[in-house]
Amino acid sequence: MNMKKLSIAVLMTTGLIASTQAADVVAANNSQFTQLCVTAAAGNRAAMHNAIKSSGYSRTYVANNVQCNGENIISFVENNGKNSNAMIHTLDRTATKVTITDLADNRAEKNVHAG
């Protein structure tokens, strides 16, 4: 009975370790885009915000134009990054657009009689 419990514990631990490990990303050069890719894969949202800010590019520009190992940065983070859901949300906020309607402008038109 003890051997069965030990085997189950080992299998569960191995599965947990394998599922929580993301690939370590190593920079091939020191370009700004490479640094953005490495920072994004690390999964630290504050570091990514600072990296984008210091690069001089906008978050939208980075999300749409930065290529990491031949794929866009969002796909790269999704496939190779740690904390990928939070990082994708940081980079791609297209689903969070807000529109504002001025209620004062939506009042009924007044009837104007000429005469």
C-alpha angles and dihedrals in degrees: 000000000000092000090054092052091047092051092050091048092050092049093048092048093048091049092048093050092047093049095050097049118093123191115273109241118214122195116242092199142356100259119136092244092051091051090050090052093050092046092048092050091051089064100224106138095194092050090049092051090051092046092052091046094049092046091063092231125116122247089246092052091050092048093049103037113026113101121199117191091338098311132089116269094252093055090044092054091045091054102035110016137104116232087013099169093055092044093049089051089051093051102036114043098156091120092058101062114141128208124197124206117202103224092197090063092052096065119125117274114258118241107241117194118201116210 
